[in-house]
């Protein structure tokens, strides 16, 4: 996909997210306080960040290989996995939940499957949150001394909801 297409979509989304904030600031200067501007801008920037991450994670997914090499630890490691289709995934980040499509490869003999884009992004199979969010959660659990307090702090500071049990599992 050409770079300009991605940038054009990102810029269009930026205008969509930031336009209302700018309009409100221009039209109602007396009733749009700095605190309200900060809150509105933070929401718009988080929405824009999730959109950009989704675009970047999904780059190149319209094209795919017909097959990829299987895992080296399955069978003799010389088998090939055929393309089965595109599947959506959802992952929680410091900006919020993002979704993107990626190619899926699977074989029944030997039983093996791969998500090459997940591997490129450094995502482990079944990973539900980003490394950046894990770092924040681990840090907050350490600083506050409590998984429940870390959960509350993530929600208050980042606006992201992670159950304290998930933070506990990650820390342990």
Phi and psi in radians as a Rosetta constraint file:
Dihedral C 1 N 2 CA 2 C 2 CIRCULARHARMONIC -1.064 0.35
Dihedral N 2 CA 2 C 2 N 3 CIRCULARHARMONIC 2.493 0.35
Dihedral C 2 N 3 CA 3 C 3 CIRCULARHARMONIC -1.025 0.35
Dihedral N 3 CA 3 C 3 N 4 CIRCULARHARMONIC -0.650 0.35
Dihedral C 3 N 4 CA 4 C 4 CIRCULARHARMONIC -1.141 0.35
Dihedral N 4 CA 4 C 4 N 5 CIRCULARHARMONIC -0.563 0.35
Dihedral C 4 N 5 CA 5 C 5 CIRCULARHARMONIC -1.101 0.35
Dihedral N 5 CA 5 C 5 N 6 CIRCULARHARMONIC -0.784 0.35
Dihedral C 5 N 6 CA 6 C 6 CIRCULARHARMONIC -1.128 0.35
Dihedral N 6 CA 6 C 6 N 7 CIRCULARHARMONIC -0.807 0.35
Dihedral C 6 N 7 CA 7 C 7 CIRCULARHARMONIC -1.107 0.35
Dihedral N 7 CA 7 C 7 N 8 CIRCULARHARMONIC -0.680 0.35
Dihedral C 7 N 8 CA 8 C 8 CIRCULARHARMONIC -1.086 0.35
Dihedral N 8 CA 8 C 8 N 9 CIRCULARHARMONIC -0.754 0.35
Dihedral C 8 N 9 CA 9 C 9 CIRCULARHARMONIC -1.130 0.35
Dihedral N 9 CA 9 C 9 N 10 CIRCULARHARMONIC -0.695 0.35
Dihedral C 9 N 10 CA 10 C 10 CIRCULARHARMONIC -1.139 0.35
Dihedral N 10 CA 10 C 10 N 11 CIRCULARHARMONIC -0.770 0.35
Dihedral C 10 N 11 CA 11 C 11 CIRCULARHARMONIC -1.138 0.35
Dihedral N 11 CA 11 C 11 N 12 CIRCULARHARMONIC -0.682 0.35
Dihedral C 11 N 12 CA 12 C 12 CIRCULARHARMONIC -1.108 0.35
Dihedral N 12 CA 12 C 12 N 13 CIRCULARHARMONIC -0.726 0.35
Dihedral C 12 N 13 CA 13 C 13 CIRCULARHARMONIC -1.170 0.35
Dihedral N 13 CA 13 C 13 N 14 CIRCULARHARMONIC -0.669 0.35
Dihedral C 13 N 14 CA 14 C 14 CIRCULARHARMONIC -1.052 0.35
Dihedral N 14 CA 14 C 14 N 15 CIRCULARHARMONIC -0.776 0.35
Dihedral C 14 N 15 CA 15 C 15 CIRCULARHARMONIC -1.089 0.35
Dihedral N 15 CA 15 C 15 N 16 CIRCULARHARMONIC -0.691 0.35
Dihedral C 15 N 16 CA 16 C 16 CIRCULARHARMONIC -1.119 0.35
Dihedral N 16 CA 16 C 16 N 17 CIRCULARHARMONIC -0.748 0.35
Dihedral C 16 N 17 CA 17 C 17 CIRCULARHARMONIC -1.340 0.35
Dihedral N 17 CA 17 C 17 N 18 CIRCULARHARMONIC -0.708 0.35
Dihedral C 17 N 18 CA 18 C 18 CIRCULARHARMONIC -1.575 0.35
Dihedral N 18 CA 18 C 18 N 19 CIRCULARHARMONIC -0.372 0.35
Dihedral C 18 N 19 CA 19 C 19 CIRCULARHARMONIC -0.932 0.35
Dihedral N 19 CA 19 C 19 N 20 CIRCULARHARMONIC -0.894 0.35
Dihedral C 19 N 20 CA 20 C 20 CIRCULARHARMONIC -1.062 0.35
Dihedral N 20 CA 20 C 20 N 21 CIRCULARHARMONIC -0.593 0.35
Dihedral C 20 N 21 CA 21 C 21 CIRCULARHARMONIC -1.163 0.35
Dihedral N 21 CA 21 C 21 N 22 CIRCULARHARMONIC -0.786 0.35
Dihedral C 21 N 22 CA 22 C 22 CIRCULARHARMONIC -1.114 0.35
Dihedral N 22 CA 22 C 22 N 23 CIRCULARHARMONIC -0.781 0.35
Dihedral C 22 N 23 CA 23 C 23 CIRCULARHARMONIC -1.057 0.35
Dihedral N 23 CA 23 C 23 N 24 CIRCULARHARMONIC -0.773 0.35
Dihedral C 23 N 24 CA 24 C 24 CIRCULARHARMONIC -1.124 0.35
Dihedral N 24 CA 24 C 24 N 25 CIRCULARHARMONIC -0.679 0.35
Dihedral C 24 N 25 CA 25 C 25 CIRCULARHARMONIC -1.144 0.35
Dihedral N 25 CA 25 C 25 N 26 CIRCULARHARMONIC -0.653 0.35
Dihedral C 25 N 26 CA 26 C 26 CIRCULARHARMONIC -1.273 0.35
Dihedral N 26 CA 26 C 26 N 27 CIRCULARHARMONIC -0.707 0.35
Dihedral C 26 N 27 CA 27 C 27 CIRCULARHARMONIC -1.436 0.35
Dihedral N 27 CA 27 C 27 N 28 CIRCULARHARMONIC -0.560 0.35
Dihedral C 27 N 28 CA 28 C 28 CIRCULARHARMONIC -2.280 0.35
Dihedral N 28 CA 28 C 28 N 29 CIRCULARHARMONIC 1.096 0.35
Dihedral C 28 N 29 CA 29 C 29 CIRCULARHARMONIC -1.025 0.35
Dihedral N 29 CA 29 C 29 N 30 CIRCULARHARMONIC -0.695 0.35
Dihedral C 29 N 30 CA 30 C 30 CIRCULARHARMONIC -1.262 0.35
Dihedral N 30 CA 30 C 30 N 31 CIRCULARHARMONIC -0.511 0.35
Dihedral C 30 N 31 CA 31 C 31 CIRCULARHARMONIC -1.823 0.35
Dihedral N 31 CA 31 C 31 N 32 CIRCULARHARMONIC 0.082 0.35
Dihedral C 31 N 32 CA 32 C 32 CIRCULARHARMONIC -1.972 0.35
Dihedral N 32 CA 32 C 32 N 33 CIRCULARHARMONIC 1.583 0.35
Dihedral C 32 N 33 CA 33 C 33 CIRCULARHARMONIC -1.274 0.35
Dihedral N 33 CA 33 C 33 N 34 CIRCULARHARMONIC 2.918 0.35
Dihedral C 33 N 34 CA 34 C 34 CIRCULARHARMONIC -1.051 0.35
Dihedral N 34 CA 34 C 34 N 35 CIRCULARHARMONIC -0.700 0.35
Dihedral C 34 N 35 CA 35 C 35 CIRCULARHARMONIC -1.079 0.35
Dihedral N 35 CA 35 C 35 N 36 CIRCULARHARMONIC -0.744 0.35
Dihedral C 35 N 36 CA 36 C 36 CIRCULARHARMONIC -1.158 0.35
Dihedral N 36 CA 36 C 36 N 37 CIRCULARHARMONIC -0.656 0.35
Dihedral C 36 N 37 CA 37 C 37 CIRCULARHARMONIC -1.105 0.35
Dihedral N 37 CA 37 C 37 N 38 CIRCULARHARMONIC -0.782 0.35
Dihedral C 37 N 38 CA 38 C 38 CIRCULARHARMONIC -1.017 0.35
Dihedral N 38 CA 38 C 38 N 39 CIRCULARHARMONIC -0.823 0.35
Dihedral C 38 N 39 CA 39 C 39 CIRCULARHARMONIC -1.095 0.35
Dihedral N 39 CA 39 C 39 N 40 CIRCULARHARMONIC -0.820 0.35
Dihedral C 39 N 40 CA 40 C 40 CIRCULARHARMONIC -1.087 0.35
Dihedral N 40 CA 40 C 40 N 41 CIRCULARHARMONIC -0.734 0.35
Dihedral C 40 N 41 CA 41 C 41 CIRCULARHARMONIC -1.184 0.35
Dihedral N 41 CA 41 C 41 N 42 CIRCULARHARMONIC -0.693 0.35
Dihedral C 41 N 42 CA 42 C 42 CIRCULARHARMONIC -1.082 0.35
Dihedral N 42 CA 42 C 42 N 43 CIRCULARHARMONIC -0.772 0.35
Dihedral C 42 N 43 CA 43 C 43 CIRCULARHARMONIC -1.091 0.35
Dihedral N 43 CA 43 C 43 N 44 CIRCULARHARMONIC -0.808 0.35
Dihedral C 43 N 44 CA 44 C 44 CIRCULARHARMONIC -1.094 0.35
Dihedral N 44 CA 44 C 44 N 45 CIRCULARHARMONIC -0.743 0.35
Dihedral C 44 N 45 CA 45 C 45 CIRCULARHARMONIC -1.201 0.35
Dihedral N 45 CA 45 C 45 N 46 CIRCULARHARMONIC -0.633 0.35
Dihedral C 45 N 46 CA 46 C 46 CIRCULARHARMONIC -1.151 0.35
Dihedral N 46 CA 46 C 46 N 47 CIRCULARHARMONIC -0.750 0.35
Dihedral C 46 N 47 CA 47 C 47 CIRCULARHARMONIC -1.067 0.35
Dihedral N 47 CA 47 C 47 N 48 CIRCULARHARMONIC -0.726 0.35
Dihedral C 47 N 48 CA 48 C 48 CIRCULARHARMONIC -1.150 0.35
Dihedral N 48 CA 48 C 48 N 49 CIRCULARHARMONIC -0.716 0.35
Dihedral C 48 N 49 CA 49 C 49 CIRCULARHARMONIC -1.097 0.35
Dihedral N 49 CA 49 C 49 N 50 CIRCULARHARMONIC -0.733 0.35
Dihedral C 49 N 50 CA 50 C 50 CIRCULARHARMONIC -1.101 0.35
Dihedral N 50 CA 50 C 50 N 51 CIRCULARHARMONIC -0.735 0.35
Dihedral C 50 N 51 CA 51 C 51 CIRCULARHARMONIC -1.084 0.35
Dihedral N 51 CA 51 C 51 N 52 CIRCULARHARMONIC -0.806 0.35
Dihedral C 51 N 52 CA 52 C 52 CIRCULARHARMONIC -1.096 0.35
Dihedral N 52 CA 52 C 52 N 53 CIRCULARHARMONIC -0.798 0.35
Dihedral C 52 N 53 CA 53 C 53 CIRCULARHARMONIC -1.048 0.35
Dihedral N 53 CA 53 C 53 N 54 CIRCULARHARMONIC -0.740 0.35
Dihedral C 53 N 54 CA 54 C 54 CIRCULARHARMONIC -1.068 0.35
Dihedral N 54 CA 54 C 54 N 55 CIRCULARHARMONIC -0.741 0.35
Dihedral C 54 N 55 CA 55 C 55 CIRCULARHARMONIC -1.099 0.35
Dihedral N 55 CA 55 C 55 N 56 CIRCULARHARMONIC -0.816 0.35
Dihedral C 55 N 56 CA 56 C 56 CIRCULARHARMONIC -1.178 0.35
Dihedral N 56 CA 56 C 56 N 57 CIRCULARHARMONIC -0.683 0.35
Dihedral C 56 N 57 CA 57 C 57 CIRCULARHARMONIC -1.188 0.35
Dihedral N 57 CA 57 C 57 N 58 CIRCULARHARMONIC -0.541 0.35
Dihedral C 57 N 58 CA 58 C 58 CIRCULARHARMONIC -1.580 0.35
Dihedral N 58 CA 58 C 58 N 59 CIRCULARHARMONIC 0.027 0.35
Dihedral C 58 N 59 CA 59 C 59 CIRCULARHARMONIC -0.980 0.35
Dihedral N 59 CA 59 C 59 N 60 CIRCULARHARMONIC 2.414 0.35
Dihedral C 59 N 60 CA 60 C 60 CIRCULARHARMONIC 1.290 0.35
Dihedral N 60 CA 60 C 60 N 61 CIRCULARHARMONIC 0.173 0.35
Dihedral C 60 N 61 CA 61 C 61 CIRCULARHARMONIC -1.510 0.35
Dihedral N 61 CA 61 C 61 N 62 CIRCULARHARMONIC -0.120 0.35
Dihedral C 61 N 62 CA 62 C 62 CIRCULARHARMONIC -1.277 0.35
Dihedral N 62 CA 62 C 62 N 63 CIRCULARHARMONIC -0.573 0.35
Dihedral C 62 N 63 CA 63 C 63 CIRCULARHARMONIC -1.683 0.35
Dihedral N 63 CA 63 C 63 N 64 CIRCULARHARMONIC 2.548 0.35
Dihedral C 63 N 64 CA 64 C 64 CIRCULARHARMONIC -2.612 0.35
Dihedral N 64 CA 64 C 64 N 65 CIRCULARHARMONIC 2.819 0.35
Dihedral C 64 N 65 CA 65 C 65 CIRCULARHARMONIC -1.465 0.35
Dihedral N 65 CA 65 C 65 N 66 CIRCULARHARMONIC 2.678 0.35
Dihedral C 65 N 66 CA 66 C 66 CIRCULARHARMONIC -1.209 0.35
Dihedral N 66 CA 66 C 66 N 67 CIRCULARHARMONIC -0.546 0.35
Dihedral C 66 N 67 CA 67 C 67 CIRCULARHARMONIC -2.762 0.35
Dihedral N 67 CA 67 C 67 N 68 CIRCULARHARMONIC 2.735 0.35
Dihedral C 67 N 68 CA 68 C 68 CIRCULARHARMONIC -2.268 0.35
Dihedral N 68 CA 68 C 68 N 69 CIRCULARHARMONIC 2.767 0.35
Dihedral C 68 N 69 CA 69 C 69 CIRCULARHARMONIC -1.167 0.35
Dihedral N 69 CA 69 C 69 N 70 CIRCULARHARMONIC 2.463 0.35
Dihedral C 69 N 70 CA 70 C 70 CIRCULARHARMONIC -1.320 0.35
Dihedral N 70 CA 70 C 70 N 71 CIRCULARHARMONIC 3.019 0.35
Dihedral C 70 N 71 CA 71 C 71 CIRCULARHARMONIC -1.114 0.35
Dihedral N 71 CA 71 C 71 N 72 CIRCULARHARMONIC 2.461 0.35
Dihedral C 71 N 72 CA 72 C 72 CIRCULARHARMONIC -1.203 0.35
Dihedral N 72 CA 72 C 72 N 73 CIRCULARHARMONIC -0.371 0.35
Dihedral C 72 N 73 CA 73 C 73 CIRCULARHARMONIC -1.628 0.35
Dihedral N 73 CA 73 C 73 N 74 CIRCULARHARMONIC 0.126 0.35
Dihedral C 73 N 74 CA 74 C 74 CIRCULARHARMONIC -1.952 0.35
Dihedral N 74 CA 74 C 74 N 75 CIRCULARHARMONIC 2.202 0.35
Dihedral C 74 N 75 CA 75 C 75 CIRCULARHARMONIC 1.041 0.35
Dihedral N 75 CA 75 C 75 N 76 CIRCULARHARMONIC -2.386 0.35
Dihedral C 75 N 76 CA 76 C 76 CIRCULARHARMONIC -1.583 0.35
Dihedral N 76 CA 76 C 76 N 77 CIRCULARHARMONIC -0.064 0.35
Dihedral C 76 N 77 CA 77 C 77 CIRCULARHARMONIC 1.359 0.35
Dihedral N 77 CA 77 C 77 N 78 CIRCULARHARMONIC 0.112 0.35
Dihedral C 77 N 78 CA 78 C 78 CIRCULARHARMONIC -1.903 0.35
Dihedral N 78 CA 78 C 78 N 79 CIRCULARHARMONIC 0.182 0.35
Dihedral C 78 N 79 CA 79 C 79 CIRCULARHARMONIC -1.487 0.35
Dihedral N 79 CA 79 C 79 N 80 CIRCULARHARMONIC 2.888 0.35
Dihedral C 79 N 80 CA 80 C 80 CIRCULARHARMONIC -2.074 0.35
Dihedral N 80 CA 80 C 80 N 81 CIRCULARHARMONIC 2.555 0.35
Dihedral C 80 N 81 CA 81 C 81 CIRCULARHARMONIC -1.916 0.35
Dihedral N 81 CA 81 C 81 N 82 CIRCULARHARMONIC 2.166 0.35
Dihedral C 81 N 82 CA 82 C 82 CIRCULARHARMONIC -1.372 0.35
Dihedral N 82 CA 82 C 82 N 83 CIRCULARHARMONIC 2.652 0.35
Dihedral C 82 N 83 CA 83 C 83 CIRCULARHARMONIC -1.156 0.35
Dihedral N 83 CA 83 C 83 N 84 CIRCULARHARMONIC 2.298 0.35
Dihedral C 83 N 84 CA 84 C 84 CIRCULARHARMONIC -1.932 0.35
Dihedral N 84 CA 84 C 84 N 85 CIRCULARHARMONIC -0.304 0.35
Dihedral C 84 N 85 CA 85 C 85 CIRCULARHARMONIC 2.492 0.35
Dihedral N 85 CA 85 C 85 N 86 CIRCULARHARMONIC -3.072 0.35
Dihedral C 85 N 86 CA 86 C 86 CIRCULARHARMONIC -1.786 0.35
Dihedral N 86 CA 86 C 86 N 87 CIRCULARHARMONIC 2.483 0.35
Dihedral C 86 N 87 CA 87 C 87 CIRCULARHARMONIC -2.282 0.35
Dihedral N 87 CA 87 C 87 N 88 CIRCULARHARMONIC 2.576 0.35
Dihedral C 87 N 88 CA 88 C 88 CIRCULARHARMONIC -1.499 0.35
Dihedral N 88 CA 88 C 88 N 89 CIRCULARHARMONIC 2.603 0.35
Dihedral C 88 N 89 CA 89 C 89 CIRCULARHARMONIC -2.353 0.35
Dihedral N 89 CA 89 C 89 N 90 CIRCULARHARMONIC 2.779 0.35
Dihedral C 89 N 90 CA 90 C 90 CIRCULARHARMONIC -2.302 0.35
Dihedral N 90 CA 90 C 90 N 91 CIRCULARHARMONIC 2.328 0.35
Dihedral C 90 N 91 CA 91 C 91 CIRCULARHARMONIC -2.430 0.35
Dihedral N 91 CA 91 C 91 N 92 CIRCULARHARMONIC 2.474 0.35
Dihedral C 91 N 92 CA 92 C 92 CIRCULARHARMONIC -1.576 0.35
Dihedral N 92 CA 92 C 92 N 93 CIRCULARHARMONIC 2.270 0.35
Dihedral C 92 N 93 CA 93 C 93 CIRCULARHARMONIC -2.147 0.35
Dihedral N 93 CA 93 C 93 N 94 CIRCULARHARMONIC 3.113 0.35
Dihedral C 93 N 94 CA 94 C 94 CIRCULARHARMONIC -1.135 0.35
Dihedral N 94 CA 94 C 94 N 95 CIRCULARHARMONIC -0.309 0.35
Dihedral C 94 N 95 CA 95 C 95 CIRCULARHARMONIC -1.670 0.35
Dihedral N 95 CA 95 C 95 N 96 CIRCULARHARMONIC -0.247 0.35
Dihedral C 95 N 96 CA 96 C 96 CIRCULARHARMONIC 2.300 0.35
Dihedral N 96 CA 96 C 96 N 97 CIRCULARHARMONIC -2.976 0.35
Dihedral C 96 N 97 CA 97 C 97 CIRCULARHARMONIC -1.429 0.35
Dihedral N 97 CA 97 C 97 N 98 CIRCULARHARMONIC 2.320 0.35
Dihedral C 97 N 98 CA 98 C 98 CIRCULARHARMONIC -2.165 0.35
Dihedral N 98 CA 98 C 98 N 99 CIRCULARHARMONIC 2.665 0.35
Dihedral C 98 N 99 CA 99 C 99 CIRCULARHARMONIC -2.227 0.35
Dihedral N 99 CA 99 C 99 N 100 CIRCULARHARMONIC 2.492 0.35
Dihedral C 99 N 100 CA 100 C 100 CIRCULARHARMONIC -2.685 0.35
Dihedral N 100 CA 100 C 100 N 101 CIRCULARHARMONIC 2.763 0.35
Dihedral C 100 N 101 CA 101 C 101 CIRCULARHARMONIC -1.669 0.35
Dihedral N 101 CA 101 C 101 N 102 CIRCULARHARMONIC 2.561 0.35
Dihedral C 101 N 102 CA 102 C 102 CIRCULARHARMONIC -2.589 0.35
Dihedral N 102 CA 102 C 102 N 103 CIRCULARHARMONIC 2.741 0.35
Dihedral C 102 N 103 CA 103 C 103 CIRCULARHARMONIC -1.284 0.35
Dihedral N 103 CA 103 C 103 N 104 CIRCULARHARMONIC 2.513 0.35
Dihedral C 103 N 104 CA 104 C 104 CIRCULARHARMONIC -2.129 0.35
Dihedral N 104 CA 104 C 104 N 105 CIRCULARHARMONIC 2.318 0.35
Dihedral C 104 N 105 CA 105 C 105 CIRCULARHARMONIC -2.173 0.35
Dihedral N 105 CA 105 C 105 N 106 CIRCULARHARMONIC 2.372 0.35
Dihedral C 105 N 106 CA 106 C 106 CIRCULARHARMONIC -2.635 0.35
Dihedral N 106 CA 106 C 106 N 107 CIRCULARHARMONIC 2.565 0.35
Dihedral C 106 N 107 CA 107 C 107 CIRCULARHARMONIC -2.440 0.35
Dihedral N 107 CA 107 C 107 N 108 CIRCULARHARMONIC 2.491 0.35
Dihedral C 107 N 108 CA 108 C 108 CIRCULARHARMONIC -1.567 0.35
Dihedral N 108 CA 108 C 108 N 109 CIRCULARHARMONIC -0.326 0.35
Dihedral C 108 N 109 CA 109 C 109 CIRCULARHARMONIC -2.450 0.35
Dihedral N 109 CA 109 C 109 N 110 CIRCULARHARMONIC 1.785 0.35
Dihedral C 109 N 110 CA 110 C 110 CIRCULARHARMONIC -1.277 0.35
Dihedral N 110 CA 110 C 110 N 111 CIRCULARHARMONIC 2.728 0.35
Dihedral C 110 N 111 CA 111 C 111 CIRCULARHARMONIC -1.197 0.35
Dihedral N 111 CA 111 C 111 N 112 CIRCULARHARMONIC 2.000 0.35
Dihedral C 111 N 112 CA 112 C 112 CIRCULARHARMONIC -2.774 0.35
Dihedral N 112 CA 112 C 112 N 113 CIRCULARHARMONIC 2.614 0.35
Dihedral C 112 N 113 CA 113 C 113 CIRCULARHARMONIC -2.630 0.35
Dihedral N 113 CA 113 C 113 N 114 CIRCULARHARMONIC 2.721 0.35
Dihedral C 113 N 114 CA 114 C 114 CIRCULARHARMONIC -2.536 0.35
Dihedral N 114 CA 114 C 114 N 115 CIRCULARHARMONIC 2.656 0.35
Dihedral C 114 N 115 CA 115 C 115 CIRCULARHARMONIC -2.179 0.35
Dihedral N 115 CA 115 C 115 N 116 CIRCULARHARMONIC 1.470 0.35
Dihedral C 115 N 116 CA 116 C 116 CIRCULARHARMONIC -0.956 0.35
Dihedral N 116 CA 116 C 116 N 117 CIRCULARHARMONIC -0.654 0.35
Dihedral C 116 N 117 CA 117 C 117 CIRCULARHARMONIC -1.159 0.35
Dihedral N 117 CA 117 C 117 N 118 CIRCULARHARMONIC -0.666 0.35
Dihedral C 117 N 118 CA 118 C 118 CIRCULARHARMONIC -1.047 0.35
Dihedral N 118 CA 118 C 118 N 119 CIRCULARHARMONIC -0.755 0.35
Dihedral C 118 N 119 CA 119 C 119 CIRCULARHARMONIC -1.091 0.35
Dihedral N 119 CA 119 C 119 N 120 CIRCULARHARMONIC -0.745 0.35
Dihedral C 119 N 120 CA 120 C 120 CIRCULARHARMONIC -1.074 0.35
Dihedral N 120 CA 120 C 120 N 121 CIRCULARHARMONIC -0.614 0.35
Dihedral C 120 N 121 CA 121 C 121 CIRCULARHARMONIC -1.467 0.35
Dihedral N 121 CA 121 C 121 N 122 CIRCULARHARMONIC -0.040 0.35
Dihedral C 121 N 122 CA 122 C 122 CIRCULARHARMONIC 1.362 0.35
Dihedral N 122 CA 122 C 122 N 123 CIRCULARHARMONIC 0.415 0.35
Dihedral C 122 N 123 CA 123 C 123 CIRCULARHARMONIC -1.631 0.35
Dihedral N 123 CA 123 C 123 N 124 CIRCULARHARMONIC 2.241 0.35
Dihedral C 123 N 124 CA 124 C 124 CIRCULARHARMONIC -1.364 0.35
Dihedral N 124 CA 124 C 124 N 125 CIRCULARHARMONIC 2.720 0.35
Dihedral C 124 N 125 CA 125 C 125 CIRCULARHARMONIC -0.971 0.35
Dihedral N 125 CA 125 C 125 N 126 CIRCULARHARMONIC 2.255 0.35
Dihedral C 125 N 126 CA 126 C 126 CIRCULARHARMONIC 1.369 0.35
Dihedral N 126 CA 126 C 126 N 127 CIRCULARHARMONIC 0.080 0.35
Dihedral C 126 N 127 CA 127 C 127 CIRCULARHARMONIC -1.136 0.35
Dihedral N 127 CA 127 C 127 N 128 CIRCULARHARMONIC 2.306 0.35
Dihedral C 127 N 128 CA 128 C 128 CIRCULARHARMONIC -1.895 0.35
Dihedral N 128 CA 128 C 128 N 129 CIRCULARHARMONIC -0.193 0.35
Dihedral C 128 N 129 CA 129 C 129 CIRCULARHARMONIC -2.473 0.35
Dihedral N 129 CA 129 C 129 N 130 CIRCULARHARMONIC 2.739 0.35
Dihedral C 129 N 130 CA 130 C 130 CIRCULARHARMONIC -1.317 0.35
Dihedral N 130 CA 130 C 130 N 131 CIRCULARHARMONIC 2.804 0.35
Dihedral C 130 N 131 CA 131 C 131 CIRCULARHARMONIC -1.085 0.35
Dihedral N 131 CA 131 C 131 N 132 CIRCULARHARMONIC -0.640 0.35
Dihedral C 131 N 132 CA 132 C 132 CIRCULARHARMONIC -1.087 0.35
Dihedral N 132 CA 132 C 132 N 133 CIRCULARHARMONIC -0.746 0.35
Dihedral C 132 N 133 CA 133 C 133 CIRCULARHARMONIC -1.205 0.35
Dihedral N 133 CA 133 C 133 N 134 CIRCULARHARMONIC -0.659 0.35
Dihedral C 133 N 134 CA 134 C 134 CIRCULARHARMONIC -1.045 0.35
Dihedral N 134 CA 134 C 134 N 135 CIRCULARHARMONIC -0.760 0.35
Dihedral C 134 N 135 CA 135 C 135 CIRCULARHARMONIC -1.060 0.35
Dihedral N 135 CA 135 C 135 N 136 CIRCULARHARMONIC -0.774 0.35
Dihedral C 135 N 136 CA 136 C 136 CIRCULARHARMONIC -1.081 0.35
Dihedral N 136 CA 136 C 136 N 137 CIRCULARHARMONIC -0.795 0.35
Dihedral C 136 N 137 CA 137 C 137 CIRCULARHARMONIC -1.109 0.35
Dihedral N 137 CA 137 C 137 N 138 CIRCULARHARMONIC -0.783 0.35
Dihedral C 137 N 138 CA 138 C 138 CIRCULARHARMONIC -1.088 0.35
Dihedral N 138 CA 138 C 138 N 139 CIRCULARHARMONIC -0.743 0.35
Dihedral C 138 N 139 CA 139 C 139 CIRCULARHARMONIC -1.106 0.35
Dihedral N 139 CA 139 C 139 N 140 CIRCULARHARMONIC -0.818 0.35
Dihedral C 139 N 140 CA 140 C 140 CIRCULARHARMONIC -1.132 0.35
Dihedral N 140 CA 140 C 140 N 141 CIRCULARHARMONIC -0.636 0.35
Dihedral C 140 N 141 CA 141 C 141 CIRCULARHARMONIC -1.128 0.35
Dihedral N 141 CA 141 C 141 N 142 CIRCULARHARMONIC -0.659 0.35
Dihedral C 141 N 142 CA 142 C 142 CIRCULARHARMONIC -1.218 0.35
Dihedral N 142 CA 142 C 142 N 143 CIRCULARHARMONIC -0.817 0.35
Dihedral C 142 N 143 CA 143 C 143 CIRCULARHARMONIC -1.158 0.35
Dihedral N 143 CA 143 C 143 N 144 CIRCULARHARMONIC -0.769 0.35
Dihedral C 143 N 144 CA 144 C 144 CIRCULARHARMONIC -1.430 0.35
Dihedral N 144 CA 144 C 144 N 145 CIRCULARHARMONIC -0.385 0.35
Dihedral C 144 N 145 CA 145 C 145 CIRCULARHARMONIC 1.341 0.35
Dihedral N 145 CA 145 C 145 N 146 CIRCULARHARMONIC 0.236 0.35
Dihedral C 145 N 146 CA 146 C 146 CIRCULARHARMONIC -2.633 0.35
Dihedral N 146 CA 146 C 146 N 147 CIRCULARHARMONIC 2.370 0.35
Dihedral C 146 N 147 CA 147 C 147 CIRCULARHARMONIC -1.199 0.35
Dihedral N 147 CA 147 C 147 N 148 CIRCULARHARMONIC -0.644 0.35
Dihedral C 147 N 148 CA 148 C 148 CIRCULARHARMONIC -1.139 0.35
Dihedral N 148 CA 148 C 148 N 149 CIRCULARHARMONIC -0.715 0.35
Dihedral C 148 N 149 CA 149 C 149 CIRCULARHARMONIC -1.175 0.35
Dihedral N 149 CA 149 C 149 N 150 CIRCULARHARMONIC -0.628 0.35
Dihedral C 149 N 150 CA 150 C 150 CIRCULARHARMONIC -1.100 0.35
Dihedral N 150 CA 150 C 150 N 151 CIRCULARHARMONIC -0.727 0.35
Dihedral C 150 N 151 CA 151 C 151 CIRCULARHARMONIC -1.036 0.35
Dihedral N 151 CA 151 C 151 N 152 CIRCULARHARMONIC -0.803 0.35
Dihedral C 151 N 152 CA 152 C 152 CIRCULARHARMONIC -1.121 0.35
Dihedral N 152 CA 152 C 152 N 153 CIRCULARHARMONIC -0.731 0.35
Dihedral C 152 N 153 CA 153 C 153 CIRCULARHARMONIC -1.146 0.35
Dihedral N 153 CA 153 C 153 N 154 CIRCULARHARMONIC -0.709 0.35
Dihedral C 153 N 154 CA 154 C 154 CIRCULARHARMONIC -1.059 0.35
Dihedral N 154 CA 154 C 154 N 155 CIRCULARHARMONIC -0.727 0.35
Dihedral C 154 N 155 CA 155 C 155 CIRCULARHARMONIC -1.178 0.35
Dihedral N 155 CA 155 C 155 N 156 CIRCULARHARMONIC -0.751 0.35
Dihedral C 155 N 156 CA 156 C 156 CIRCULARHARMONIC -1.237 0.35
Dihedral N 156 CA 156 C 156 N 157 CIRCULARHARMONIC -0.801 0.35
Dihedral C 156 N 157 CA 157 C 157 CIRCULARHARMONIC -1.443 0.35
Dihedral N 157 CA 157 C 157 N 158 CIRCULARHARMONIC -0.803 0.35
Dihedral C 157 N 158 CA 158 C 158 CIRCULARHARMONIC -1.778 0.35
Dihedral N 158 CA 158 C 158 N 159 CIRCULARHARMONIC -0.256 0.35
Dihedral C 158 N 159 CA 159 C 159 CIRCULARHARMONIC 1.273 0.35
Dihedral N 159 CA 159 C 159 N 160 CIRCULARHARMONIC 0.389 0.35
Dihedral C 159 N 160 CA 160 C 160 CIRCULARHARMONIC -1.946 0.35
Dihedral N 160 CA 160 C 160 N 161 CIRCULARHARMONIC 2.315 0.35
Dihedral C 160 N 161 CA 161 C 161 CIRCULARHARMONIC -1.767 0.35
Dihedral N 161 CA 161 C 161 N 162 CIRCULARHARMONIC 2.010 0.35
Dihedral C 161 N 162 CA 162 C 162 CIRCULARHARMONIC -2.228 0.35
Dihedral N 162 CA 162 C 162 N 163 CIRCULARHARMONIC 2.217 0.35
Dihedral C 162 N 163 CA 163 C 163 CIRCULARHARMONIC -1.148 0.35
Dihedral N 163 CA 163 C 163 N 164 CIRCULARHARMONIC 2.461 0.35
Dihedral C 163 N 164 CA 164 C 164 CIRCULARHARMONIC -1.052 0.35
Dihedral N 164 CA 164 C 164 N 165 CIRCULARHARMONIC -0.476 0.35
Dihedral C 164 N 165 CA 165 C 165 CIRCULARHARMONIC -1.143 0.35
Dihedral N 165 CA 165 C 165 N 166 CIRCULARHARMONIC -0.617 0.35
Dihedral C 165 N 166 CA 166 C 166 CIRCULARHARMONIC -1.156 0.35
Dihedral N 166 CA 166 C 166 N 167 CIRCULARHARMONIC -0.714 0.35
Dihedral C 166 N 167 CA 167 C 167 CIRCULARHARMONIC -1.100 0.35
Dihedral N 167 CA 167 C 167 N 168 CIRCULARHARMONIC -0.748 0.35
Dihedral C 167 N 168 CA 168 C 168 CIRCULARHARMONIC -1.069 0.35
Dihedral N 168 CA 168 C 168 N 169 CIRCULARHARMONIC -0.820 0.35
Dihedral C 168 N 169 CA 169 C 169 CIRCULARHARMONIC -1.029 0.35
Dihedral N 169 CA 169 C 169 N 170 CIRCULARHARMONIC -0.733 0.35
Dihedral C 169 N 170 CA 170 C 170 CIRCULARHARMONIC -1.178 0.35
Dihedral N 170 CA 170 C 170 N 171 CIRCULARHARMONIC -0.734 0.35
Dihedral C 170 N 171 CA 171 C 171 CIRCULARHARMONIC -1.164 0.35
Dihedral N 171 CA 171 C 171 N 172 CIRCULARHARMONIC -0.653 0.35
